[in-house]
Amino acid sequence: VQLVESGGGLVQPGGSLTLSCIASGSIFSINAMAWHRQAPGKQRELVAIIHNDGSLDYGDSVKGRFIISRVKAGNTVYLQMNSLKPEDTAVYYCNARGVEFDWKEYDSWGQGTQVTVSS
């Protein structure tokens, strides 16, 4: 299963940005799609996750500012980021977990997209 992210870039503090991630390949089911991020010198952290039943969860630092959503038909997940802060600067990674058509489980990651919040 392959994941391709897009939408990263440079944005001023207080601005907004929307990331997209499309999953493709031998996908029988997707149990969850998520966004993680890793800032220089820090560990990768969960930003937001959306489960197949529609339930959501967010990292404490982004609650109330970021919104995760998913279009099931297109195997696409979005991350709408509002009120961005310099500390949101990081490489953002898309993640998907599920089952392939040969019944093998997968846990796939995208290559990441850089988000820089700076004036």
DSSP file (Angstrom, degrees, kcal/mol; ACC not computed):
  #  RESIDUE AA STRUCTURE BP1 BP2  ACC     N-H-->O    O-->H-N    N-H-->O    O-->H-N    TCO  KAPPA ALPHA  PHI   PSI    X-CA   Y-CA   Z-CA
    1    1 A V              0   0    0      0, 0.0     2,-0.4     0, 0.0    24,-0.2   0.000 360.0 360.0 360.0 130.7    0.0    0.0    0.0
    2    2 A Q  E     -A   24   0A   0     22,-2.8    22,-2.4   106,-0.1     2,-0.4  -0.863 360.0-161.0-112.2 142.5    1.4    3.4   -1.0
    3    3 A L  E     -A   23   0A   0    106,-0.4     2,-0.5    -2,-0.4   108,-0.4  -0.977   2.9-168.8-122.9 134.8    0.7    6.7    0.5
    4    4 A V  E     -A   22   0A   0     18,-1.8    18,-2.1    -2,-0.4     2,-0.2  -0.978   7.8-161.6-126.9 119.4    1.3   10.1   -1.2
    5    5 A E  E     +A   21   0A   0     -2,-0.5     2,-0.3    16,-0.2    16,-0.2  -0.635  13.5 169.0 -96.3 156.1    1.0   13.3    0.8
    6    6 A S  E     +A   20   0A   0     14,-2.1    14,-2.8    -2,-0.2   107,-0.1  -0.974  41.8  66.4-154.5 163.2    0.6   16.8   -0.6
    7    7 A G        +     0   0    0     -2,-0.3    11,-0.2     1,-0.3    14,-0.0   0.367  60.2 134.6 107.8  -4.5   -0.1   20.3    0.5
    8    8 A G        +     0   0    0     12,-0.1     2,-0.3     9,-0.1    -1,-0.3  -0.178  22.7 113.1 -70.9 170.8    2.8   21.2    2.7
    9    9 A G  E     -d  115   0B   0    105,-1.0   107,-2.7   104,-0.1     2,-0.4  -0.990  63.1 -43.7 161.2-164.5    4.6   24.5    2.4
   10   10 A L  E     +d  116   0B   0     -2,-0.3     2,-0.3   105,-0.2   107,-0.2  -0.847  52.5 169.3-101.5 132.0    5.5   27.8    4.2
   11   11 A V  E     -d  117   0B   0    105,-2.6   107,-2.0    -2,-0.4     3,-0.1  -0.990  32.3-113.2-142.1 149.0    2.8   29.7    6.0
   12   12 A Q    >   -     0   0    0     -2,-0.3     3,-2.2   105,-0.2    72,-0.2  -0.441  49.2 -82.9 -77.9 154.3    2.7   32.6    8.4
   13   13 A P  T 3  S+     0   0    0      0, 0.0    72,-0.2     0, 0.0    -1,-0.1  -0.305 119.9  26.7 -54.5 137.9    1.8   32.2   12.0
   14   14 A G  T 3  S+     0   0    0     70,-3.3    69,-0.6     1,-0.3    71,-0.1   0.292 100.9 117.7  88.9  -9.5   -2.0   32.3   12.4
   15   15 A G    <   -     0   0    0     -3,-2.2    69,-2.3    69,-0.2     2,-0.3  -0.116  57.9-121.3 -83.4-177.5   -2.5   31.0    8.9
   16   16 A S        +     0   0    0     66,-0.2     2,-0.3    67,-0.2    66,-0.2  -0.895  23.1 176.8-128.2 155.5   -4.1   27.8    7.6
   17   17 A L  E     - B   0  81A   0     64,-2.2    64,-3.2    -2,-0.3     2,-0.5  -0.978  16.0-147.6-154.8 144.9   -2.9   24.9    5.5
   18   18 A T  E     - B   0  80A   0     -2,-0.3     2,-0.3   -11,-0.2    62,-0.2  -0.977  10.8-158.9-122.5 125.2   -4.6   21.7    4.3
   19   19 A L  E     - B   0  79A   0     60,-2.5    60,-2.2    -2,-0.5     2,-0.3  -0.729   6.5-160.7 -97.2 148.7   -2.7   18.4    3.8
   20   20 A S  E     -AB   6  78A   0    -14,-2.8   -14,-2.1    -2,-0.3     2,-0.4  -0.946   7.2-172.6-127.7 150.8   -3.9   15.6    1.6
   21   21 A C  E     -AB   5  77A   0     56,-1.7    56,-2.4    -2,-0.3     2,-0.5  -0.966   5.0-163.6-145.3 126.1   -2.9   11.9    1.5
   22   22 A I  E     -AB   4  76A   0    -18,-2.1   -18,-1.8    -2,-0.4     2,-0.4  -0.940   7.8-153.0-113.5 129.3   -4.1    9.4   -1.0
   23   23 A A  E     +A    3   0A   0     52,-2.5     2,-0.3    -2,-0.5   -20,-0.2  -0.820  21.2 168.8 -99.9 138.4   -3.7    5.6   -0.4
   24   24 A S  E     +A    2   0A   0    -22,-2.4   -22,-2.8    -2,-0.4     2,-0.3  -0.950  26.0  61.6-144.3 163.8   -3.4    3.2   -3.3
   25   25 A G  S    S-     0   0    0     -2,-0.3     2,-2.1   -24,-0.2    -2,-0.0  -0.862  98.5 -10.7 121.9-156.6   -2.5   -0.4   -3.9
   26   26 A S  S    S+     0   0    0     -2,-0.3    75,-0.7    74,-0.0     2,-0.7  -0.482  77.2 165.2 -83.9  72.1   -4.0   -3.7   -2.9
   27   27 A I  E     +E  100   0B   0     -2,-2.1    73,-0.2    73,-0.2     3,-0.1  -0.808  20.5 163.1 -98.8 114.5   -6.4   -2.3   -0.3
   28   28 A F  E    S-     0   0B   0     71,-2.2     2,-0.3    -2,-0.7    72,-0.2   0.830  75.5  -7.3 -88.5 -43.1   -9.1   -4.5    0.9
   29   29 A S  E     -E   99   0B   0     70,-2.2    70,-1.6     0, 0.0     2,-0.5  -0.995  53.8-145.0-151.3 153.5   -9.9   -2.4    4.0
   30   30 A I  E     -E   98   0B   0     -2,-0.3    68,-0.3    68,-0.2     3,-0.1  -0.982  12.3-177.5-118.5 117.4   -8.5    0.6    5.8
   31   31 A N  E     -     0   0B   0     66,-2.7    21,-2.3    -2,-0.5     2,-0.3   0.813  69.8  -7.7 -83.5 -32.4   -9.0    0.4    9.6
   32   32 A A  E     -EF  97  51B   0     65,-1.6    65,-2.4    19,-0.2     2,-0.4  -0.976  53.0-157.0-162.1 148.6   -7.5    3.8   10.4
   33   33 A M  E     +EF  96  50B   0     17,-2.3    17,-2.9    -2,-0.3     2,-0.3  -0.984  24.7 173.4-127.7 143.9   -5.7    6.7    8.7
   34   34 A A  E     -EF  95  49B   0     61,-2.8    61,-2.6    -2,-0.4     2,-0.4  -0.939  28.7-133.1-146.7 163.1   -3.6    9.2   10.7
   35   35 A W  E     +EF  94  48B   0     13,-2.9    12,-3.0    -2,-0.3    13,-1.8  -0.986  24.8 177.4-119.0 133.4   -1.2   12.1   10.5
   36   36 A H  E     -EF  93  46B   0     57,-2.7    57,-2.9    -2,-0.4     2,-0.3  -0.835   9.4-157.3-122.9 165.0    1.9   12.2   12.5
   37   37 A R  E     -EF  92  45B   0      8,-2.4     8,-2.9    -2,-0.3     2,-0.4  -0.991   8.0-160.9-144.5 155.1    4.7   14.8   12.6
   38   38 A Q  E     -E   91   0B   0     53,-2.1    53,-2.2    -2,-0.3     6,-0.2  -0.952   7.8-162.5-139.5 117.9    8.3   15.0   13.5
   39   39 A A    >   -     0   0    0      4,-0.4     3,-2.3    -2,-0.4    51,-0.1  -0.607  45.4 -75.7 -91.8 157.3   10.1   18.2   14.3
   40   40 A P  T 3  S+     0   0    0      0, 0.0    -1,-0.1     0, 0.0     3,-0.1  -0.285 118.7   6.2 -55.0 129.5   14.0   18.5   14.2
   41   41 A G  T 3  S+     0   0    0      1,-0.3     2,-0.3    -3,-0.1    -3,-0.0   0.521 113.5 100.2  76.9   5.4   15.4   16.8   17.3
   42   42 A K  S <  S-     0   0    0     -3,-2.3    -1,-0.3     1,-0.0     2,-0.1  -0.813  75.5-102.3-121.7 162.5   12.1   15.5   18.5
   43   43 A Q        -     0   0    0     -2,-0.3    -4,-0.4     1,-0.1     2,-0.2  -0.448  46.3 -93.6 -78.2 155.0   10.3   12.2   18.4
   44   44 A R        -     0   0    0     -6,-0.2     2,-0.3    -2,-0.1    -6,-0.2  -0.471  50.0-166.1 -65.9 137.9    7.5   11.5   15.9
   45   45 A E  E     -F   37   0B   0     -8,-2.9    -8,-2.4    -2,-0.2     2,-0.3  -0.940  24.4-105.3-130.9 151.8    4.2   12.3   17.5
   46   46 A L  E     +F   36   0B   0     -2,-0.3   -10,-0.3   -10,-0.2     3,-0.1  -0.575  31.9 176.2 -72.9 131.3    0.6   11.6   16.6
   47   47 A V  E     -     0   0B   0    -12,-3.0    12,-2.7     1,-0.4     2,-0.3   0.826  64.2 -22.5 -97.9 -51.6   -1.3   14.6   15.3
   48   48 A A  E     -FG  35  58B   0    -13,-1.8   -13,-2.9    10,-0.3    -1,-0.4  -0.986  54.1-163.6-160.9 151.4   -4.7   13.1   14.5
   49   49 A I  E     -FG  34  57B   0      8,-2.3     8,-1.7    -2,-0.3     2,-0.4  -0.999   3.4-162.9-142.0 142.4   -6.3    9.8   13.7
   50   50 A I  E     -FG  33  56B   0    -17,-2.9   -17,-2.3    -2,-0.3     6,-0.2  -0.992  15.4-150.5-127.0 125.8   -9.6    8.8   12.1
   51   51 A H  E >   -F   32   0B   0      4,-2.7     3,-2.2    -2,-0.4   -19,-0.2  -0.434  30.8-104.2 -91.7 166.7  -10.9    5.2   12.5
   52   52 A N  T 3  S+     0   0    0    -21,-2.3   -20,-0.1     1,-0.3    -1,-0.1   0.776 121.1  57.8 -62.6 -26.2  -13.1    3.3   10.1
   53   53 A D  T 3  S-     0   0    0    -22,-0.3    -1,-0.3     2,-0.1   -21,-0.1   0.442 122.1-106.5 -83.7   2.1  -16.1    3.8   12.4
   54   54 A G  S <  S+     0   0    0     -3,-2.2    -2,-0.1     1,-0.3     2,-0.1   0.352  71.5 144.1  93.0  -6.1  -15.6    7.6   12.1
   55   55 A S        -     0   0    0     -5,-0.1    -4,-2.7     1,-0.0    -1,-0.3  -0.385  32.9-155.2 -70.1 147.8  -14.2    8.1   15.6
   56   56 A L  E     -G   50   0B   0     -6,-0.2     2,-0.3    -2,-0.1    -6,-0.2  -0.834  15.7-176.0-123.5 155.9  -11.5   10.8   15.9
   57   57 A D  E     -G   49   0B   0     -8,-1.7    -8,-2.3    -2,-0.3     2,-0.3  -0.977   7.5-164.9-150.4 146.3   -8.6   11.5   18.2
   58   58 A Y  E     -G   48   0B   0     -2,-0.3   -10,-0.3   -10,-0.2     2,-0.1  -0.934  28.0-105.6-130.5 151.0   -6.1   14.4   18.3
   59   59 A G    >>  -     0   0    0    -12,-2.7     3,-1.7    -2,-0.3     4,-1.0  -0.467  38.5-115.9 -67.4 149.0   -2.8   15.2   19.9
   60   60 A D  T 34 S+     0   0    0      1,-0.3     3,-0.4     2,-0.2    -1,-0.1   0.836 111.7  59.2 -58.7 -34.3   -3.2   17.6   22.8
   61   61 A S  T 34 S+     0   0    0      1,-0.2    -1,-0.3     3,-0.0   -14,-0.1   0.644 112.9  36.8 -73.6 -12.9   -1.2   20.3   21.1
   62   62 A V  T X> S+     0   0    0     -3,-1.7     3,-2.4   -15,-0.2     4,-2.1   0.466  80.4 128.1-117.5  -4.0   -3.5   20.5   18.1
   63   63 A K  T 3< S+     0   0    0     -4,-1.0     4,-0.1    -3,-0.4   -15,-0.0  -0.290  80.9  15.5 -57.5 133.5   -7.0   20.0   19.6
   64   64 A G  T 34 S+     0   0    0      2,-0.4    -1,-0.3     1,-0.1     3,-0.1   0.302 125.5  60.0  85.9  -9.8   -9.3   22.8   18.6
   65   65 A R  T <4 S+     0   0    0     -3,-2.4    17,-1.7     1,-0.2     2,-0.3   0.696  95.9  54.2-116.8 -34.1   -7.1   23.9   15.7
   66   66 A F  E  <  -C   81   0A   0     -4,-2.1     2,-0.4    15,-0.2    -2,-0.4  -0.777  59.7-163.2-108.0 149.8   -6.7   20.9   13.4
   67   67 A I  E     -C   80   0A   0     13,-2.5    13,-3.1    -2,-0.3     2,-0.4  -0.992   3.5-158.9-133.3 126.0   -9.4   18.8   11.8
   68   68 A I  E     +C   79   0A   0     -2,-0.4     2,-0.3    11,-0.2    11,-0.2  -0.846  19.0 167.5-102.3 141.0   -8.9   15.4   10.2
   69   69 A S  E     -C   78   0A   0      9,-1.8     9,-3.0    -2,-0.4     2,-0.4  -0.965  16.9-151.1-147.6 163.3  -11.4   14.0    7.7
   70   70 A R  E     -C   77   0A   0     -2,-0.3     2,-0.7     7,-0.2     7,-0.2  -0.998  13.5-152.4-143.0 139.8  -11.6   11.2    5.2
   71   71 A V  E   > -C   76   0A   0      5,-2.8     5,-2.1    -2,-0.4     3,-0.5  -0.933  16.8-166.9-106.5 105.4  -13.2   10.4    1.9
   72   72 A K  T > 5S+     0   0    0     -2,-0.7     3,-1.3     1,-0.2    -1,-0.2   0.885  80.9  59.3 -64.0 -40.0  -13.6    6.7    2.0
   73   73 A A  T 3 5S+     0   0    0      1,-0.3    -1,-0.2    -3,-0.1    -2,-0.0   0.853 115.7  34.8 -59.5 -34.6  -14.4    6.3   -1.7
   74   74 A G  T 3 5S-     0   0    0     -3,-0.5   -51,-0.3     2,-0.1    -1,-0.3   0.333 104.1-124.3-102.4   7.1  -11.1    7.8   -2.7
   75   75 A N  T < 5 +     0   0    0     -3,-1.3   -52,-2.5    -4,-0.4     2,-0.4   0.904  64.1 144.9  50.0  44.7   -9.0    6.4    0.2
   76   76 A T  E   < -BC  22  71A   0     -5,-2.1    -5,-2.8   -54,-0.2     2,-0.4  -0.921  34.5-167.6-119.7 138.8   -8.1   10.0    0.9
   77   77 A V  E     -BC  21  70A   0    -56,-2.4   -56,-1.7    -2,-0.4     2,-0.3  -0.968   7.3-161.4-124.2 142.7   -7.4   11.6    4.3
   78   78 A Y  E     -BC  20  69A   0     -9,-3.0    -9,-1.8    -2,-0.4     2,-0.4  -0.862  10.5-158.0-120.3 153.7   -7.1   15.4    4.9
   79   79 A L  E     -BC  19  68A   0    -60,-2.2   -60,-2.5    -2,-0.3     2,-0.6  -0.909   8.9-162.4-131.8 106.7   -5.7   17.4    7.7
   80   80 A Q  E     -BC  18  67A   0    -13,-3.1   -13,-2.5    -2,-0.4     2,-0.6  -0.799  10.6-164.1 -89.1 120.9   -7.0   21.0    7.9
   81   81 A M  E     +BC  17  66A   0    -64,-3.2   -64,-2.2    -2,-0.6     2,-0.3  -0.926  11.0 176.9-113.9 118.6   -4.6   23.0   10.0
   82   82 A N        +     0   0    0    -17,-1.7   -66,-0.2    -2,-0.6   -67,-0.2  -0.756  59.2  20.4-116.8 162.5   -5.8   26.4   11.4
   83   83 A S  S    S-     0   0    0    -69,-0.6    -1,-0.2    -2,-0.3   -67,-0.2   0.901  84.8-158.7  47.7  49.4   -4.2   29.0   13.7
   84   84 A L        -     0   0    0    -69,-2.3   -70,-3.3    -3,-0.2   -69,-0.2  -0.261   8.7-159.7 -65.4 144.8   -0.8   27.6   12.9
   85   85 A K    >   -     0   0    0    -72,-0.2     3,-2.4    -3,-0.1     4,-0.3  -0.839  32.5-109.8-120.3 156.6    2.0   28.3   15.3
   86   86 A P  G >  S+     0   0    0      0, 0.0     3,-1.7     0, 0.0    31,-0.4   0.839 117.8  63.6 -54.7 -32.0    5.8   28.1   14.7
   87   87 A E  G 3  S+     0   0    0      1,-0.3   -48,-0.0   -48,-0.0    -3,-0.0   0.552  88.1  69.9 -73.4  -4.9    5.9   25.0   16.9
   88   88 A D  G <  S+     0   0    0     -3,-2.4    -1,-0.3    29,-0.1     2,-0.2   0.527  70.8 120.2 -83.1  -6.5    3.8   23.3   14.3
   89   89 A T    <   +     0   0    0     -3,-1.7     2,-0.3    -4,-0.3    27,-0.2  -0.414  41.2 107.5 -61.5 124.5    6.8   23.3   12.0
   90   90 A A  E    S- H   0 115B   0     25,-2.0    25,-2.7    -2,-0.2     2,-0.6  -0.972  75.4 -80.0-177.0 171.2    7.6   19.7   11.2
   91   91 A V  E     -EH  38 114B   0    -53,-2.2   -53,-2.1    -2,-0.3     2,-0.5  -0.877  47.5-146.6 -89.6 126.3    7.6   17.0    8.6
   92   92 A Y  E     -EH  37 113B   0     21,-3.0    21,-2.1    -2,-0.6     2,-0.4  -0.836  13.0-163.1-101.5 129.5    4.1   15.6    8.5
   93   93 A Y  E     -E   36   0B   0    -57,-2.9   -57,-2.7    -2,-0.5     2,-0.3  -0.904  10.9-140.9-116.0 137.6    3.6   11.9    7.7
   94   94 A C  E     -E   35   0B   0     -2,-0.4    16,-2.2   -59,-0.2     2,-0.4  -0.749  20.7-169.9 -92.0 143.4    0.5   10.1    6.6
   95   95 A N  E     -EI  34 109B   0    -61,-2.6   -61,-2.8    -2,-0.3     2,-0.4  -0.996   7.6-175.9-136.5 139.7   -0.2    6.6    8.0
   96   96 A A  E     -EI  33 108B   0     12,-2.1    12,-2.4    -2,-0.4     2,-0.4  -1.000   2.7-170.1-136.9 139.5   -2.7    3.9    7.1
   97   97 A R  E     +EI  32 107B   0    -65,-2.4   -66,-2.7    -2,-0.4   -65,-1.6  -0.975  33.5  94.5-127.3 141.9   -3.4    0.6    8.7
   98   98 A G  E     -EI  30 106B   0      8,-1.8     8,-2.2    -2,-0.4     2,-0.4  -0.929  64.3 -57.0 176.2-149.7   -5.6   -2.2    7.3
   99   99 A V  E     -EI  29 105B   0    -70,-1.6   -70,-2.2    -2,-0.3   -71,-2.2  -0.980  35.6-141.1-130.2 136.3   -5.8   -5.4    5.3
  100  100 A E  E >   -E   27   0B   0      4,-3.2     3,-2.0    -2,-0.4   -73,-0.2  -0.376  37.3 -97.7 -86.7 172.2   -4.7   -6.1    1.8
  101  101 A F  T 3  S+     0   0    0    -75,-0.7   -74,-0.1     1,-0.3    -1,-0.1   0.741 125.1  57.9 -64.6 -23.1   -6.6   -8.4   -0.6
  102  102 A D  T 3  S-     0   0    0    -76,-0.2    -1,-0.3     2,-0.1     3,-0.1   0.244 121.7-109.4 -90.5  15.0   -4.3  -11.3    0.2
  103  103 A W  S <  S+     0   0    0     -3,-2.0     2,-0.3     1,-0.3    -2,-0.1   0.530  74.2 138.9  72.8   8.8   -5.4  -10.9    3.8
  104  104 A K        -     0   0    0      1,-0.0    -4,-3.2    -5,-0.0    -1,-0.3  -0.655  53.1-124.0 -81.6 139.3   -2.1   -9.5    4.9
  105  105 A E  E     -I   99   0B   0     -2,-0.3     2,-0.3    -6,-0.2    -6,-0.2  -0.553  27.7-161.3 -78.4 147.3   -2.1   -6.6    7.4
  106  106 A Y  E     -I   98   0B   0     -8,-2.2    -8,-1.8    -2,-0.2     2,-0.2  -0.939  21.7-173.2-128.7 154.5   -0.4   -3.4    6.4
  107  107 A D  E     -I   97   0B   0     -2,-0.3     2,-0.2   -10,-0.2   -10,-0.2  -0.752  28.8-178.1-143.6  89.1    0.9   -0.4    8.3
  108  108 A S  E     -I   96   0B   0    -12,-2.4   -12,-2.1    -2,-0.2     2,-0.4  -0.628  14.1-161.3-104.8 151.2    2.1    2.0    5.6
  109  109 A W  E     -I   95   0B   0     -2,-0.2  -106,-0.4   -14,-0.2   -14,-0.2  -0.950  14.1-131.6-127.9 147.1    3.7    5.4    5.8
  110  110 A G        -     0   0    0    -16,-2.2  -106,-0.1    -2,-0.4     3,-0.1  -0.310  32.8-105.8 -82.9 177.1    4.1    8.2    3.3
  111  111 A Q        -     0   0    0   -108,-0.4   -18,-0.1     1,-0.2  -107,-0.1   0.627  63.2-114.1 -82.7 -13.7    7.4   10.0    2.6
  112  112 A G        -     0   0    0    -18,-0.1     2,-0.4     1,-0.0   -19,-0.2   0.066  17.3-124.6  99.1 150.9    6.3   13.1    4.5
  113  113 A T  E     - H   0  92B   0    -21,-2.1   -21,-3.0  -107,-0.1     2,-0.3  -1.000  25.0-120.9-135.3 134.8    5.6   16.7    3.6
  114  114 A Q  E     - H   0  91B   0     -2,-0.4  -105,-1.0   -23,-0.2     2,-0.5  -0.558  23.2-171.4 -80.4 131.2    7.3   19.7    5.1
  115  115 A V  E     -dH   9  90B   0    -25,-2.7   -25,-2.0    -2,-0.3     2,-0.5  -0.990   4.9-175.0-119.6 123.0    5.2   22.3    6.9
  116  116 A T  E     -d   10   0B   0   -107,-2.7  -105,-2.6    -2,-0.5     2,-0.7  -0.976   9.1-165.9-122.4 124.0    7.0   25.5    8.0
  117  117 A V  E     +d   11   0B   0     -2,-0.5     2,-0.3   -31,-0.4  -105,-0.2  -0.922  35.4 130.1-110.9 110.1    5.3   28.1   10.1
  118  118 A S              0   0    0   -107,-2.0    -2,-0.1    -2,-0.7   -33,-0.0  -0.993 360.0 360.0-159.3 148.6    7.3   31.3   10.0
  119  119 A S              0   0    0     -2,-0.3  -107,-0.1  -107,-0.2    -1,-0.1   0.423 360.0 360.0 -93.3 360.0    7.0   35.0    9.4
